[in-house]
């Protein structure tokens, strides 16, 4: 199969990737770029563990071809913060006990990031609506909703 | 226990949270090695058939293929828990759709998938055994013709398609019926459901030049996987190393070997590392889900509600292999008794073979099914006697010093408090607060599983502490709880503790992340290690401080005596100069729980260790047209003994209720003709954010005698009562009783229509 050359912008860095054209963004992120913070599960956009941001919008990387992504800004969990500077959502997830096994959490936090960008002061019902595409089997979602609401407050305080 | 605690009892953030929110935590699904191949399993397309031929020629010649594996490559051994009836690949016949028959390894996942599809298997179909009724019918085809030849623990009672019949007999049933004013008989059914962990099962296997194999897998039981691999590979366990990098949820579904043996065998044949990861379709057709069941209960009561006798049978559709079935059928008998004082009991649990996927263990195995039947019937009885369901329970529940069904003496029984607090919180006095709205209660009990745990605890020369445990952290924060116990005992802060876990080569033995035991058992092993460490620390410090060791204690990272003190870090440094450093091996095994052996037969689990007690209450509405259920409030009162980390325990309760509401309302692996109809996450419906109510958790704390600080197991219990609580609330709201799980809108609507003669 003829490979194609792609230039991908992930977390502000540029990557040159030579790949078969049918491969998904999820596969390229995890296998070629070693960014395994984006998780793999159902591969049919049902569970949301592979959620990344594409130009700021939350998308399922498992059904997106990498070939559709050049020229777009891709953000993965690795681009959101690190141990020295956690994003308010990451901090809130820790403080509220919203993390158990943690496998859904990168996708959950990225969905919440995109949502809070659009809706800085949401109600709990709106948070739940926004995260309905991200399955979590450990938490029952309550502490996740609490964490997102708390982070919304903190992000609002930061805004001028 | 009067001393103020500094670390235990506090809602501290879990110690592994930062890695999980930043994406740096490595899970088995993320693990990769240089030169790694991708394995793919070729699975049976028939539920029950002779294998006429397996032709791998075309697959072998496909591009990128490096190994093709069939039964001919595998030693002819059977493995399993209490009953050894499984093989890696079948030699004679397939027993379920999805059973592994062969496997391939190739340079890309796509090449492996193509090669797997090119393996040609010819079948000669046999009559499949499609459900419990077919399996138990006279003259039914046998799923295992040679069942008598299998190795099993001797106590099992087996017969054809029944791979165990466990029994509890107490008192005299006939006397109990004679004393009863009313006798109630009911039948319930429950569906097969999946644990629904978000990380698929995954394993990477690599052999080194000395002939040792290392397997990185997301198993909950690395030591059991090591031993099972030893049987399969015919190698000493010491030459097999199993490491758990991280687990994205397990809930019992990752207890037993899954893809590990096939990855190891492919890697050996290919001479390169091999990774296998399951798809959602494989998970829903060929994993270890919760057994579907049929339950029959006959209960005798006096007019005042006191239960005089109970006869119960539960049949588990355990699938093509025994799996956890013989044990689950045993535990079920204790759950069928319920947390009630019943003088005359005759209870049986059957594990039954069918041509379906091999069922396993799922959070509180047998609990939700048994409890659904027992607690639904309690409400039916209360209604028939004109008693309040809460009052009926209060007249029958076990209390301090009462006997359990097999004669164990119950202590630290917080059940009455759980019931009363759950009822008060839900507003029980107003059980039907509006049209089509009602409240339901259910209560139960559960065990804290035994088994042994070992830890090494090492004090570093900077005063930090390494906790080395064979237990895996599957998400429950159990190892954070154990670390809190360790920090408390050592007089250090939680952030001084670092954990290394779950590596069969490097970490001490642990019975595994199962049965709500990890924080309990590892926490106690930590206490034992600290007792040993204290002897060493105090001897060293006493010599330095010129005081008697007896007066020393550990506080705020220091060794403290009257007026004198030195830091733990300094003691550790000195110990490195003279004594090889500060390290201790702590161990724990739950003491046996005495019971009356005459009351049990073929029983793998005759008593509950440090049992927990719990009550759930729900307030919901039913749509009279569609049957749809809307949950307004959900309350759990759980006797946790002692809450080592209240926030983490609330997380267990909220998550356990969510999973169990899925089982109660929407989840079912649907089989037709031996094939799963809904093997994808679109049609297998797990609760989302929009389906879940807020769960109000009440932590009751009756300290156990054995657990650290009085703790009891907390992880599994929240999964037990939701189906029954929902069924009882639906009955209160809509006046219809649904006796099969899941309680779908369709079943509720049809029941309403039947009742109203529509």
Interface residues (C-beta under 8 A of the other chain):
Chain A: X30 X31 X35 X36 X37 X38 X39 X40 X41 X42 X43 X44 X46 X47 X49 X76 X77 X78 X80 X81 X82 X83 X86 X90 X93 X94 X95 X96 X97 X99 X100 X101 X102 X103 X104 X105 X106 X109 X127 X128 X129 X131 X132 X133 X134 X135 X136 X137 X138 X139 X140 X141 X142 X143 X144 X145
Chain B: X11 X13 X14 X16 X17 X18 X19 X20 X21 X22 X23 X24 X25 X26 X27 X29 X30 X32 X195 X196 X197 X198 X199 X200 X246 X247 X248 X249 X250 X251 X277 X279 X280 X474 X475 X476 X477 X647 X648 X650 X651 X654 X655 X656 X657 X658 X659 X680 X681 X682 X686 X687 X688 X689 X690 X692 X694 X695
